[in-house]
Amino acid sequence: MALAPMDGVTDPPFRHLIASCCKPDVTFTEFVSVDGLCSAGRPRLMPVLRYTEIERPIVAQLFGDTPENFLTCARLMNELGFDGIDINMGCPVKVICKTGSGSSLIAEPALAQEVIQATIEGAGDLPVSVKTRIGLSTIVIEDWARTLLEAGPAAITFHLRTKKEMSKVPAHWEVMHLAVEAARGTGTLILGNGDVKSLAQADRLVAETGVDGIMFGRAIYGNPWLFSRARRYEDISLAEKFDTMLRHAYLFEEMCAGERPFKVMRKHLREYAGGFSGAKGLRIALEEIDCADDVVRMVAPYREQYQTEVSEPGSE
């Protein structure tokens, strides 16, 4: 059960928070450009690759289309102490694809294999995996899986939509078995990704499709307890959600000061604000925050209201 790499979401403070609440079996960083890491701009990108020990096993995700740069960066990831390296061949965003990176590599099978092989060469003992999609505009999961498998990655994660579909249609779990069958006997693990919202649902999909694992993406928003088998989100008290929201805000301030504007936290904090009286008002108020102390101030009246409601006779 893995935490997906999500640009602007799974940053160091959020990953640290998730690991402290209930860590996944494996965690991936946000993606980082191999071209950037091989340029004078490397120092600006290095904070993306910062991690804490409680996140292990932690895998660095790289993107690009130049095999030589993947080789160089794979050696760097080894030096940085990562537990694995993942190659992004699935991002559908235009600014990434127009460089020949991300899901554009689906159209360049020979180059995709070269990228994998170069990364394996530079990775030393680290396992190298690939995260990709099931096609560009049409589903070609079986042929694409076989192409990737020829290069010998340790694992392949399929986001079960095409590049053209982005995230606008339901994930095509009905084709997952084709990749599983293609990988049988190769030693490569196959993971599925897309529309999975709980461990119970993930367990069913593993049983139905035969995949080796599930990668969770958007389900983690506002729910750092997602990977817990002992606690359901519905059982987390509002007080604990408020405490976690504030902890997340202060972690961001502590770990990302001077690197990212605090306003990027707004999307995270809004996700904690739901399922209680006045939640919409809090979400609106959180659009104005600029620091962790602002969050404390915004949350205070809602925390007080909640405590009053639960202390009233007959309240639930």
C-alpha angles and dihedrals in degrees: 000000000000137000110233124233107250122179112235092007114061094051122152097273094047093047090049091050093049092049091051093049098043120326124222122233089256133007130205128205124230110275120271129195118253089204090055093047089052092052138070086269093072095107091059091054100045095084088066087063096052114117140166127235094247089066094067130161085052123172124199115223118212132187135194140092104246114100093200091057091048089054092051093046093046088059089049092051088052090052090049091057101245119162094224146348126239125196118216110226095149112062107120097190112126097228089058097039095050088064090057092254133115116022091353087082088071085075091051106055096166092050091046089056091048090052092052093046093048091050092050089050092053097039098073107194095350117111115242121214137178131222113199147143133256096253146319105263098338132042112262099155097139097051092039092049091052091050092053093043091058088066092056107235118177091233142001124205116200119205095207099229133077124249090253092053093055101179096315099107134045115278114264100239089158090077097046093097090064092066091043091054093046091054096047110125095008097097091234116130118228122211129185128217134185137085095000110146106171144021090247091057090045091053090053092050092050090052093046100044105026094234118159093228150347129242117211121209126159093014088077093066107117091350113090087162091067094112095051117112090186100055132046121212089236089061095054108105121235088240090059091047090053091048091050092048091054093044090052091051093051092045089054091049091048098045103033104034109146093005104076131016113254091235089078085073091067094083090052096046093049088060092061091053104081143097099042140086110283095014093135090055091053092049090053091047091051089063087076101052122121102168142017092262088059088057091052090052094047094048098044099084092046091049090050091048091050093049090050092050096049092047095054115103111267094011120139 
